[in-house]
Amino acid sequence: MKPSSGSWKGMRPFLLLWVGQLVSVVGSSLTRFALGVWVFQRTGSATLFGLILLAGVIPGFVLSPFSGAIVDRFDRRWVMVLSDTAAALTSLALAALLVTDRLEIWHIYLVVGLNSAASTFQRPAYTAAVTLLVPREQLARAGGMAQMRGAAANVLAPLLAGFLVGSVGLGGVIVVDFATFLFALVTLAMVRIPSPPKRERKAGDPATFLHEATFGWKFILGTPGLLGLALYFAVVNVSMAGVNALLTPLVLSFTSAEALGAVVSFGGIGALLGSAAMSAWGGPRARMRGVVVSGIVLGVCITLAGVRPSALLVSAALFGMFAAIPIGNACDTAIWQSKVRPEVQGRVFAAEGMVSMATVPLTYLAAGPLADAVFRPLLVPGGPLAGTLGPVLGVGPGRGLGLLLVLMGLLTTAAAVLLPLFPRVWNVERELPDAHDDEPAAVPDAEAVPAAG
């Protein structure tokens, strides 16, 4: 695999699609941020606030197998159009509830869940469409730009939402979000996404929707290198979900809410710079090295975030953490896009997302109770570990949370360091042949899915 040449030739349709989705993602992040503020201001409950995170991931696990089959059966542009339309309609329903003064907490969870369901179809459709729009040697660069969408949302959404909530209220934020959906639909209408090669079905192959919905799982289970790569990211996502759940209480244990905003912004800046660097650079020649190195940097930074109660240290750790994430994610996405045939990418990417994200809801559910009941008492004055780890991590409010983050960081670092010891995963780029668009093949049965190498 040659490194990116630095040319943007052939990228114009993708760039138009990317701009539309960037604006839409920022709009969705505005509403999500504003809804979180609305819930917390009215309840003061961190648990009810955290349930928004859970409502945003559960639908994906229920619908992912079916979303992949639908993406591969139908025009991917129309799948994205319908997904964006569904999300826009939920925003309108939310605005109507707010205007009529009928908005309740459970409405928030329902709307977040419906938006998550829409994105479950939109995400694999977009990723599979990129494979058809972007030259193969530019896939890592396109992956970096995809990461930039989330990074830009992380930087812009809190700033814009804070201003909009204060000036036009939650209703105004929802109107802005709806406008961004319309912009995304206009750009989708302007982009022609090629259809993947039609596969030929062998005589006797089942044609049921259920068979197609399970194909992604069969493919991954029959390809040990890609399965191992998905499982590695499942381990990494334990730590990332832990950071999402624990960062706010950790930072507030030693500084103010105003300082929290500044600390979090460093993470957004790191993500923006990391994804911009990946977009300009195109990634390393050996993408698995990019996955491993970024994982090591990520793990070390998570560990540093928990070591001391210092806003400066946590800010620096978040910057490094979120600068590393786009590089690892873009390299991972480029590997999958180059190794999986375009006509089955919707199903395979949906299954890969379920594997790699399977640990997220479990971590969201466990992080709070673990922090409060298990780790918090360990490093209070007179606690069991106050005399041993106390001199290193400190003793008092938030130090148990710091210990939990340190352990999660060490887990991520160990997973990245040990990944090259698994040859099927480490050598997946060499052992598994690239998919070729001009050679359509029948979808194999589970027994016929070739193993890597």
QUIRAMO-V588655 format. One record per residue. N is the residue number from 1. RES is the residue in one letter. SS is DSSP state (H for helix, E for strand, C for the rest). PSI is psi in whole degrees, 0 to 359 (999 if undefined). D_FIRST is the distance of its C-alpha to the first C-alpha in Angstrom with 1 decimal. Layout:
n=N res=RES ss=SS psi=PSI d_first=D_FIRST
n=N res=RES ss=SS psi=PSI d_first=D_FIRST
//
This chain:
n=1 res=M ss=C psi=121 d_first=0.0
n=2 res=K ss=C psi=148 d_first=3.8
n=3 res=P ss=C psi=162 d_first=6.5
n=4 res=S ss=C psi=138 d_first=9.1
n=5 res=S ss=C psi=347 d_first=11.5
n=6 res=G ss=C psi=353 d_first=14.5
n=7 res=S ss=C psi=145 d_first=16.0
n=8 res=W ss=C psi=13 d_first=17.8
n=9 res=K ss=C psi=135 d_first=18.2
n=10 res=G ss=C psi=8 d_first=18.5
n=11 res=M ss=C psi=359 d_first=18.9
n=12 res=R ss=H psi=313 d_first=22.8
n=13 res=P ss=H psi=320 d_first=23.5
n=14 res=F ss=H psi=318 d_first=21.3
n=15 res=L ss=H psi=322 d_first=23.0
n=16 res=L ss=H psi=315 d_first=26.4
n=17 res=L ss=H psi=318 d_first=25.7
n=18 res=W ss=H psi=317 d_first=24.4
n=19 res=V ss=H psi=315 d_first=27.6
n=20 res=G ss=H psi=316 d_first=29.8
n=21 res=Q ss=H psi=328 d_first=28.3
n=22 res=L ss=H psi=311 d_first=28.4
n=23 res=V ss=H psi=319 d_first=32.1
n=24 res=S ss=H psi=318 d_first=32.7
n=25 res=V ss=H psi=319 d_first=31.2
n=26 res=V ss=H psi=317 d_first=33.3
n=27 res=G ss=H psi=316 d_first=36.3
n=28 res=S ss=H psi=322 d_first=35.8
n=29 res=S ss=H psi=326 d_first=35.4
n=30 res=L ss=H psi=310 d_first=38.6
n=31 res=T ss=H psi=317 d_first=40.5
n=32 res=R ss=H psi=316 d_first=39.1
n=33 res=F ss=H psi=314 d_first=40.1
n=34 res=A ss=H psi=323 d_first=43.5
n=35 res=L ss=H psi=321 d_first=44.2
n=36 res=G ss=H psi=317 d_first=43.5
n=37 res=V ss=H psi=317 d_first=46.0
n=38 res=W ss=H psi=315 d_first=48.5
n=39 res=V ss=H psi=314 d_first=48.4
n=40 res=F ss=H psi=322 d_first=48.7
n=41 res=Q ss=H psi=329 d_first=51.5
n=42 res=R ss=H psi=339 d_first=53.5
n=43 res=T ss=H psi=330 d_first=53.1
n=44 res=G ss=C psi=14 d_first=52.2
n=45 res=S ss=C psi=120 d_first=50.4
n=46 res=A ss=H psi=330 d_first=47.0
n=47 res=T ss=H psi=313 d_first=46.9
n=48 res=L ss=H psi=325 d_first=47.3
n=49 res=F ss=H psi=316 d_first=44.8
n=50 res=G ss=H psi=333 d_first=42.3
n=51 res=L ss=H psi=339 d_first=42.9
n=52 res=I ss=H psi=319 d_first=41.2
n=53 res=L ss=H psi=317 d_first=37.9
n=54 res=L ss=H psi=318 d_first=38.6
n=55 res=A ss=H psi=337 d_first=39.6
n=56 res=G ss=H psi=352 d_first=36.3
n=57 res=V ss=H psi=333 d_first=34.2
n=58 res=I ss=H psi=314 d_first=36.5
n=59 res=P ss=H psi=329 d_first=36.2
n=60 res=G ss=H psi=323 d_first=32.4
n=61 res=F ss=H psi=330 d_first=33.0
n=62 res=V ss=H psi=321 d_first=35.7
n=63 res=L ss=H psi=345 d_first=34.0
n=64 res=S ss=H psi=313 d_first=30.3
n=65 res=P ss=H psi=322 d_first=30.4
n=66 res=F ss=H psi=326 d_first=32.5
n=67 res=S ss=H psi=320 d_first=30.5
n=68 res=G ss=H psi=317 d_first=27.3
n=69 res=A ss=H psi=321 d_first=29.4
n=70 res=I ss=H psi=318 d_first=31.0
n=71 res=V ss=H psi=320 d_first=27.8
n=72 res=D ss=H psi=339 d_first=26.5
n=73 res=R ss=H psi=329 d_first=30.0
n=74 res=F ss=C psi=170 d_first=30.7
n=75 res=D ss=C psi=125 d_first=29.5
n=76 res=R ss=H psi=330 d_first=27.2
n=77 res=R ss=H psi=318 d_first=28.8
n=78 res=W ss=H psi=328 d_first=32.2
n=79 res=V ss=H psi=317 d_first=31.1
n=80 res=M ss=H psi=321 d_first=30.2
n=81 res=V ss=H psi=312 d_first=33.4
n=82 res=L ss=H psi=325 d_first=35.6
n=83 res=S ss=H psi=314 d_first=34.0
n=84 res=D ss=H psi=323 d_first=34.6
n=85 res=T ss=H psi=317 d_first=38.1
n=86 res=A ss=H psi=317 d_first=39.0
n=87 res=A ss=H psi=321 d_first=38.0
n=88 res=A ss=H psi=322 d_first=40.1
n=89 res=L ss=H psi=324 d_first=43.1
n=90 res=T ss=H psi=325 d_first=43.0
n=91 res=S ss=H psi=319 d_first=43.2
n=92 res=L ss=H psi=319 d_first=46.2
n=93 res=A ss=H psi=320 d_first=47.9
n=94 res=L ss=H psi=318 d_first=47.4
n=95 res=A ss=H psi=320 d_first=49.0
n=96 res=A ss=H psi=318 d_first=51.9
n=97 res=L ss=H psi=321 d_first=52.6
n=98 res=L ss=H psi=316 d_first=52.6
n=99 res=V ss=H psi=323 d_first=54.9
n=100 res=T ss=C psi=6 d_first=57.3
n=101 res=D ss=C psi=39 d_first=57.3
n=102 res=R ss=C psi=7 d_first=56.2
n=103 res=L ss=C psi=126 d_first=52.9
n=104 res=E ss=C psi=166 d_first=52.8
n=105 res=I ss=H psi=318 d_first=50.3
n=106 res=W ss=H psi=334 d_first=49.4
n=107 res=H ss=H psi=322 d_first=48.6
n=108 res=I ss=H psi=312 d_first=45.9
n=109 res=Y ss=H psi=321 d_first=44.3
n=110 res=L ss=H psi=315 d_first=44.5
n=111 res=V ss=H psi=316 d_first=42.9
n=112 res=V ss=H psi=319 d_first=40.0
n=113 res=G ss=H psi=318 d_first=39.5
n=114 res=L ss=H psi=320 d_first=39.6
n=115 res=N ss=H psi=321 d_first=37.1
n=116 res=S ss=H psi=320 d_first=34.8
n=117 res=A ss=H psi=318 d_first=35.4
n=118 res=A ss=H psi=319 d_first=34.4
n=119 res=S ss=H psi=338 d_first=31.2
n=120 res=T ss=H psi=329 d_first=30.4
n=121 res=F ss=H psi=324 d_first=30.0
n=122 res=Q ss=H psi=320 d_first=28.6
n=123 res=R ss=H psi=306 d_first=25.7
n=124 res=P ss=H psi=329 d_first=23.9
n=125 res=A ss=H psi=316 d_first=24.9
n=126 res=Y ss=H psi=312 d_first=23.3
n=127 res=T ss=H psi=318 d_first=20.0
n=128 res=A ss=H psi=326 d_first=19.9
n=129 res=A ss=H psi=323 d_first=21.0
n=130 res=V ss=H psi=321 d_first=18.2
n=131 res=T ss=H psi=326 d_first=15.7
n=132 res=L ss=H psi=344 d_first=18.1
n=133 res=L ss=H psi=338 d_first=18.6
n=134 res=V ss=C psi=135 d_first=15.4
n=135 res=P ss=C psi=145 d_first=12.7
n=136 res=R ss=H psi=323 d_first=9.5
n=137 res=E ss=H psi=350 d_first=7.7
n=138 res=Q ss=H psi=8 d_first=10.8
n=139 res=L ss=H psi=320 d_first=11.1
n=140 res=A ss=H psi=322 d_first=11.0
n=141 res=R ss=H psi=316 d_first=13.5
n=142 res=A ss=H psi=324 d_first=15.6
n=143 res=G ss=H psi=321 d_first=15.7
n=144 res=G ss=H psi=322 d_first=17.1
n=145 res=M ss=H psi=326 d_first=19.6
n=146 res=A ss=H psi=320 d_first=20.6
n=147 res=Q ss=H psi=328 d_first=21.3
n=148 res=M ss=H psi=330 d_first=23.3
n=149 res=R ss=H psi=309 d_first=25.6
n=150 res=G ss=H psi=323 d_first=26.8
n=151 res=A ss=H psi=317 d_first=27.1
n=152 res=A ss=H psi=322 d_first=29.2
n=153 res=A ss=H psi=320 d_first=31.3
n=154 res=N ss=H psi=328 d_first=31.9
n=155 res=V ss=H psi=313 d_first=33.1
n=156 res=L ss=H psi=321 d_first=35.0
n=157 res=A ss=H psi=311 d_first=36.5
n=158 res=P ss=H psi=322 d_first=38.8
n=159 res=L ss=H psi=311 d_first=40.0
n=160 res=L ss=H psi=320 d_first=40.7
n=161 res=A ss=H psi=319 d_first=42.0
n=162 res=G ss=H psi=318 d_first=44.4
n=163 res=F ss=H psi=316 d_first=45.7
n=164 res=L ss=H psi=320 d_first=46.0
n=165 res=V ss=H psi=320 d_first=47.7
n=166 res=G ss=H psi=332 d_first=50.2
n=167 res=S ss=H psi=318 d_first=50.9
n=168 res=V ss=C psi=356 d_first=50.5
n=169 res=G ss=H psi=179 d_first=50.2
n=170 res=L ss=H psi=322 d_first=48.1
n=171 res=G ss=H psi=319 d_first=49.1
n=172 res=G ss=H psi=322 d_first=47.8
n=173 res=V ss=H psi=318 d_first=44.4
n=174 res=I ss=H psi=323 d_first=44.2
n=175 res=V ss=H psi=317 d_first=45.1
n=176 res=V ss=H psi=317 d_first=42.3
n=177 res=D ss=H psi=316 d_first=39.9
n=178 res=F ss=H psi=321 d_first=41.2
n=179 res=A ss=H psi=323 d_first=40.7
n=180 res=T ss=H psi=326 d_first=37.0
n=181 res=F ss=H psi=317 d_first=36.7
n=182 res=L ss=H psi=320 d_first=38.3
n=183 res=F ss=H psi=317 d_first=35.9
n=184 res=A ss=H psi=321 d_first=32.9
n=185 res=L ss=H psi=322 d_first=34.6
n=186 res=V ss=H psi=315 d_first=35.2
n=187 res=T ss=H psi=323 d_first=31.6
n=188 res=L ss=H psi=322 d_first=30.6
n=189 res=A ss=H psi=336 d_first=33.2
n=190 res=M ss=H psi=351 d_first=31.7
n=191 res=V ss=C psi=130 d_first=28.1
n=192 res=R ss=C psi=118 d_first=27.5
n=193 res=I ss=C psi=118 d_first=24.8
n=194 res=P ss=C psi=151 d_first=23.9
n=195 res=S ss=C psi=143 d_first=24.8
n=196 res=P ss=C psi=160 d_first=22.2
n=197 res=P ss=C psi=137 d_first=22.8
n=198 res=K ss=C psi=129 d_first=26.0
n=199 res=R ss=C psi=151 d_first=25.8
n=200 res=E ss=C psi=130 d_first=28.5
n=201 res=R ss=C psi=132 d_first=30.7
n=202 res=K ss=C psi=152 d_first=31.9
n=203 res=A ss=C psi=132 d_first=35.7
n=204 res=G ss=C psi=349 d_first=36.9
n=205 res=D ss=C psi=133 d_first=34.0
n=206 res=P ss=C psi=143 d_first=35.6
n=207 res=A ss=C psi=16 d_first=35.3
n=208 res=T ss=C psi=154 d_first=36.6
n=209 res=F ss=H psi=322 d_first=35.3
n=210 res=L ss=H psi=320 d_first=35.5
n=211 res=H ss=H psi=317 d_first=33.3
n=212 res=E ss=H psi=326 d_first=30.6
n=213 res=A ss=H psi=331 d_first=31.1
n=214 res=T ss=H psi=356 d_first=30.4
n=215 res=F ss=H psi=318 d_first=27.4
n=216 res=G ss=H psi=318 d_first=24.9
n=217 res=W ss=H psi=317 d_first=26.6
n=218 res=K ss=H psi=319 d_first=26.5
n=219 res=F ss=H psi=312 d_first=22.8
n=220 res=I ss=H psi=316 d_first=22.1
n=221 res=L ss=H psi=332 d_first=24.8
n=222 res=G ss=C psi=3 d_first=23.4
n=223 res=T ss=C psi=86 d_first=19.9
n=224 res=P ss=H psi=325 d_first=20.5
n=225 res=G ss=H psi=315 d_first=17.1
n=226 res=L ss=H psi=325 d_first=17.2
n=227 res=L ss=H psi=315 d_first=21.0
n=228 res=G ss=H psi=324 d_first=20.7
n=229 res=L ss=H psi=318 d_first=18.3
n=230 res=A ss=H psi=320 d_first=21.0
n=231 res=L ss=H psi=324 d_first=23.7
n=232 res=Y ss=H psi=315 d_first=22.3
n=233 res=F ss=H psi=335 d_first=22.5
n=234 res=A ss=H psi=321 d_first=25.9
n=235 res=V ss=H psi=314 d_first=27.0
n=236 res=V ss=H psi=322 d_first=25.7
n=237 res=N ss=H psi=343 d_first=27.5
n=238 res=V ss=H psi=312 d_first=30.7
n=239 res=S ss=H psi=319 d_first=30.7
n=240 res=M ss=H psi=320 d_first=29.6
n=241 res=A ss=H psi=324 d_first=32.4
n=242 res=G ss=H psi=319 d_first=34.7
n=243 res=V ss=H psi=315 d_first=34.0
n=244 res=N ss=H psi=320 d_first=34.8
n=245 res=A ss=H psi=330 d_first=38.0
n=246 res=L ss=H psi=344 d_first=39.3
n=247 res=L ss=H psi=313 d_first=38.3
n=248 res=T ss=H psi=308 d_first=41.3
n=249 res=P ss=H psi=329 d_first=44.0
n=250 res=L ss=H psi=310 d_first=42.6
n=251 res=V ss=H psi=320 d_first=42.8
n=252 res=L ss=H psi=346 d_first=46.1
n=253 res=S ss=C psi=344 d_first=47.6
n=254 res=F ss=C psi=0 d_first=47.8
n=255 res=T ss=C psi=184 d_first=47.6
n=256 res=S ss=C psi=168 d_first=48.5
n=257 res=A ss=H psi=326 d_first=47.0
n=258 res=E ss=H psi=318 d_first=46.6
n=259 res=A ss=H psi=329 d_first=44.6
n=260 res=L ss=H psi=316 d_first=42.4
n=261 res=G ss=H psi=319 d_first=41.2
n=262 res=A ss=H psi=320 d_first=40.3
n=263 res=V ss=H psi=312 d_first=38.4
n=264 res=V ss=H psi=325 d_first=36.4
n=265 res=S ss=H psi=331 d_first=35.6
n=266 res=F ss=H psi=323 d_first=33.7
n=267 res=G ss=H psi=317 d_first=31.3
n=268 res=G ss=H psi=321 d_first=30.8
n=269 res=I ss=H psi=318 d_first=30.3
n=270 res=G ss=H psi=317 d_first=27.7
n=271 res=A ss=H psi=320 d_first=25.8
n=272 res=L ss=H psi=315 d_first=26.1
n=273 res=L ss=H psi=320 d_first=24.9
n=274 res=G ss=H psi=316 d_first=21.9
n=275 res=S ss=H psi=325 d_first=20.7
n=276 res=A ss=H psi=319 d_first=21.5
n=277 res=A ss=H psi=319 d_first=19.5
n=278 res=M ss=H psi=323 d_first=16.4
n=279 res=S ss=H psi=319 d_first=17.1
n=280 res=A ss=H psi=323 d_first=17.5
n=281 res=W ss=H psi=316 d_first=14.7
n=282 res=G ss=C psi=355 d_first=11.9
n=283 res=G ss=C psi=166 d_first=11.1
n=284 res=P ss=C psi=160 d_first=9.6
n=285 res=R ss=C psi=313 d_first=6.3
n=286 res=A ss=C psi=103 d_first=7.4
n=287 res=R ss=H psi=332 d_first=8.9
n=288 res=M ss=H psi=328 d_first=11.6
n=289 res=R ss=H psi=322 d_first=12.9
n=290 res=G ss=H psi=321 d_first=13.5
n=291 res=V ss=H psi=314 d_first=15.4
n=292 res=V ss=H psi=312 d_first=17.4
n=293 res=V ss=H psi=317 d_first=18.3
n=294 res=S ss=H psi=325 d_first=19.3
n=295 res=G ss=H psi=320 d_first=21.3
n=296 res=I ss=H psi=314 d_first=23.2
n=297 res=V ss=H psi=316 d_first=24.1
n=298 res=L ss=H psi=312 d_first=25.2
n=299 res=G ss=H psi=317 d_first=27.4
n=300 res=V ss=H psi=319 d_first=29.0
n=301 res=C ss=H psi=321 d_first=29.9
n=302 res=I ss=H psi=319 d_first=31.4
n=303 res=T ss=H psi=314 d_first=33.4
n=304 res=L ss=H psi=327 d_first=34.6
n=305 res=A ss=H psi=332 d_first=35.7
n=306 res=G ss=H psi=355 d_first=38.2
n=307 res=V ss=H psi=313 d_first=39.5
n=308 res=R ss=C psi=151 d_first=42.2
n=309 res=P ss=C psi=73 d_first=44.0
n=310 res=S ss=C psi=122 d_first=42.8
n=311 res=A ss=H psi=323 d_first=41.7
n=312 res=L ss=H psi=316 d_first=39.9
n=313 res=L ss=H psi=317 d_first=37.9
n=314 res=V ss=H psi=322 d_first=37.0
n=315 res=S ss=H psi=313 d_first=36.0
n=316 res=A ss=H psi=320 d_first=33.7
n=317 res=A ss=H psi=317 d_first=32.3
n=318 res=L ss=H psi=321 d_first=31.6
n=319 res=F ss=H psi=309 d_first=29.9
n=320 res=G ss=H psi=321 d_first=27.4
n=321 res=M ss=H psi=308 d_first=27.1
n=322 res=F ss=H psi=346 d_first=26.3
n=323 res=A ss=H psi=329 d_first=24.0
n=324 res=A ss=H psi=326 d_first=21.8
n=325 res=I ss=H psi=313 d_first=21.8
n=326 res=P ss=H psi=327 d_first=19.8
n=327 res=I ss=H psi=312 d_first=16.9
n=328 res=G ss=H psi=316 d_first=16.8
n=329 res=N ss=H psi=319 d_first=17.6
n=330 res=A ss=H psi=319 d_first=15.0
n=331 res=C ss=H psi=317 d_first=12.1
n=332 res=D ss=H psi=312 d_first=14.0
n=333 res=T ss=H psi=319 d_first=14.5
n=334 res=A ss=H psi=324 d_first=10.9
n=335 res=I ss=H psi=312 d_first=10.3
n=336 res=W ss=H psi=318 d_first=13.5
n=337 res=Q ss=H psi=328 d_first=13.0
n=338 res=S ss=H psi=340 d_first=9.9
n=339 res=K ss=H psi=344 d_first=11.8
n=340 res=V ss=C psi=133 d_first=15.3
n=341 res=R ss=C psi=142 d_first=16.8
n=342 res=P ss=H psi=324 d_first=18.3
n=343 res=E ss=H psi=350 d_first=21.8
n=344 res=V ss=H psi=8 d_first=22.0
n=345 res=Q ss=H psi=326 d_first=20.1
n=346 res=G ss=H psi=313 d_first=23.4
n=347 res=R ss=H psi=317 d_first=24.9
n=348 res=V ss=H psi=317 d_first=21.9
n=349 res=F ss=H psi=325 d_first=21.3
n=350 res=A ss=H psi=317 d_first=25.1
n=351 res=A ss=H psi=320 d_first=25.3
n=352 res=E ss=H psi=320 d_first=22.5
n=353 res=G ss=H psi=322 d_first=24.5
n=354 res=M ss=H psi=320 d_first=27.6
n=355 res=V ss=H psi=309 d_first=26.3
n=356 res=S ss=H psi=333 d_first=24.7
n=357 res=M ss=H psi=3 d_first=27.8
n=358 res=A ss=H psi=331 d_first=30.4
n=359 res=T ss=H psi=348 d_first=31.5
n=360 res=V ss=H psi=306 d_first=32.2
n=361 res=P ss=H psi=326 d_first=35.6
n=362 res=L ss=H psi=321 d_first=36.7
n=363 res=T ss=H psi=319 d_first=36.0
n=364 res=Y ss=H psi=321 d_first=37.8
n=365 res=L ss=H psi=325 d_first=40.8
n=366 res=A ss=H psi=335 d_first=40.9
n=367 res=A ss=H psi=313 d_first=40.2
n=368 res=G ss=H psi=305 d_first=43.5
n=369 res=P ss=H psi=320 d_first=45.8
n=370 res=L ss=H psi=315 d_first=43.9
n=371 res=A ss=H psi=315 d_first=44.3
n=372 res=D ss=H psi=315 d_first=47.9
n=373 res=A ss=H psi=333 d_first=49.3
n=374 res=V ss=H psi=305 d_first=47.4
n=375 res=F ss=H psi=324 d_first=45.8
n=376 res=R ss=H psi=315 d_first=48.1
n=377 res=P ss=H psi=344 d_first=51.2
n=378 res=L ss=H psi=329 d_first=49.4
n=379 res=L ss=H psi=31 d_first=49.4
n=380 res=V ss=C psi=162 d_first=52.6
n=381 res=P ss=C psi=125 d_first=55.5
n=382 res=G ss=C psi=3 d_first=56.8
n=383 res=G ss=C psi=165 d_first=53.8
n=384 res=P ss=C psi=327 d_first=52.6
n=385 res=L ss=C psi=9 d_first=49.7
n=386 res=A ss=C psi=325 d_first=51.5
n=387 res=G ss=C psi=340 d_first=52.6
n=388 res=T ss=C psi=300 d_first=49.3
n=389 res=L ss=C psi=345 d_first=46.4
n=390 res=G ss=H psi=315 d_first=48.7
n=391 res=P ss=H psi=337 d_first=48.7
n=392 res=V ss=H psi=310 d_first=44.9
n=393 res=L ss=H psi=343 d_first=44.2
n=394 res=G ss=C psi=164 d_first=47.6
n=395 res=V ss=C psi=137 d_first=50.3
n=396 res=G ss=C psi=197 d_first=51.3
n=397 res=P ss=C psi=132 d_first=50.0
n=398 res=G ss=C psi=352 d_first=46.3
n=399 res=R ss=H psi=330 d_first=45.7
n=400 res=G ss=H psi=322 d_first=45.2
n=401 res=L ss=H psi=321 d_first=42.5
n=402 res=G ss=H psi=318 d_first=40.9
n=403 res=L ss=H psi=318 d_first=41.0
n=404 res=L ss=H psi=320 d_first=39.3
n=405 res=L ss=H psi=321 d_first=36.5
n=406 res=V ss=H psi=315 d_first=36.2
n=407 res=L ss=H psi=320 d_first=35.8
n=408 res=M ss=H psi=321 d_first=33.2
n=409 res=G ss=H psi=319 d_first=31.2
n=410 res=L ss=H psi=324 d_first=31.5
n=411 res=L ss=H psi=314 d_first=30.4
n=412 res=T ss=H psi=316 d_first=27.1
n=413 res=T ss=H psi=315 d_first=26.6
n=414 res=A ss=H psi=318 d_first=27.4
n=415 res=A ss=H psi=318 d_first=25.0
n=416 res=A ss=H psi=317 d_first=22.0
n=417 res=V ss=H psi=323 d_first=23.2
n=418 res=L ss=H psi=345 d_first=23.7
n=419 res=L ss=H psi=318 d_first=20.4
n=420 res=P ss=C psi=346 d_first=18.7
n=421 res=L ss=C psi=351 d_first=21.8
n=422 res=F ss=C psi=97 d_first=20.8
n=423 res=P ss=H psi=325 d_first=18.4
n=424 res=R ss=H psi=325 d_first=17.7
n=425 res=V ss=H psi=310 d_first=16.5
n=426 res=W ss=H psi=326 d_first=14.8
n=427 res=N ss=C psi=17 d_first=12.8
n=428 res=V ss=H psi=328 d_first=12.2
n=429 res=E ss=H psi=327 d_first=8.4
n=430 res=R ss=H psi=321 d_first=9.1
n=431 res=E ss=H psi=326 d_first=12.6
n=432 res=L ss=C psi=121 d_first=12.4
n=433 res=P ss=C psi=152 d_first=11.1
n=434 res=D ss=C psi=146 d_first=9.6
n=435 res=A ss=C psi=144 d_first=12.8
n=436 res=H ss=C psi=128 d_first=13.8
n=437 res=D ss=C psi=335 d_first=16.5
n=438 res=D ss=C psi=8 d_first=18.5
n=439 res=E ss=C psi=72 d_first=19.4
n=440 res=P ss=C psi=142 d_first=21.6
n=441 res=A ss=C psi=157 d_first=22.8
n=442 res=A ss=C psi=147 d_first=25.8
n=443 res=V ss=C psi=122 d_first=25.6
n=444 res=P ss=C psi=159 d_first=26.3
n=445 res=D ss=C psi=172 d_first=29.1
n=446 res=A ss=H psi=320 d_first=28.6
n=447 res=E ss=H psi=339 d_first=29.3
n=448 res=A ss=H psi=357 d_first=26.7
n=449 res=V ss=C psi=121 d_first=23.7
n=450 res=P ss=C psi=137 d_first=21.3
n=451 res=A ss=C psi=151 d_first=20.6
n=452 res=A ss=C psi=135 d_first=17.2
n=453 res=G ss=C psi=999 d_first=17.0
//
